[in-house]
């Protein structure tokens, strides 16, 4: 039987790190960036630095 203890992420809406694809809680993101009117959230400083180097590569994914 699994018990949940009310972690902050239980009811959080997760977002996707645009660099690595990891699902993260925006409230605990390691870094954020604003780009073209959109806020991006990152799991690590490394992912944020990769985004900084080429935001258009990650900020506008092809659908």
N, C-alpha and C positions, 0 to 999 in steps of 0.2 A: 504494500500500500504506500502511495506517495503522498507526502504532506507538503504543502506550500506554506511558507512562513511570512508571506506578505512582503516579499522583496519589492523594491521600488520599481523594478522592471516588469512586475506582474501585469500591470495595466497600462504600461507605456506603449505608445505607438513607435515601433522600430523603423529606422530609416536605413538605407543602404549606403555604405561607403562607396563612392563612385570609382575609387581606385582598385580596391581589392574585392569588393562585393560583399563584405561582411555586414551582417545586420547588427545595428547598434542602437542604443537608447540615446537620443539627442541630448538628454540631460547629463549624460556621463561621457559624451564624446571627448576624445583627446584634443581635438581641434575643430574649428569651423572656419569656413571661408565664404564670403559673399562674392558671387560672380553673376553678372548679367541679371541682377535682381532676384537671384535664387541663393538660399543658404545651403551649403553643403557641409556634411558632418563626416568626421574621420575617426577611425579606430585608433590611429597612431599618428605621431608627428611625421613619421616616414611617409605615410600615405598623403598627408597634407603637403609635404614638400614635393612629392611627385606631381600632385595637382598644381602646385604653384609653378612648376617648371613648364607645364603645358595644359592650362585649364580648359582649353577648347577640346582637347582630346578626351577629357573625362567629363567635362561639364555639359556636353551636348551629345549624349549617346545616340547612335543611330537606332531607330526602332524597326 
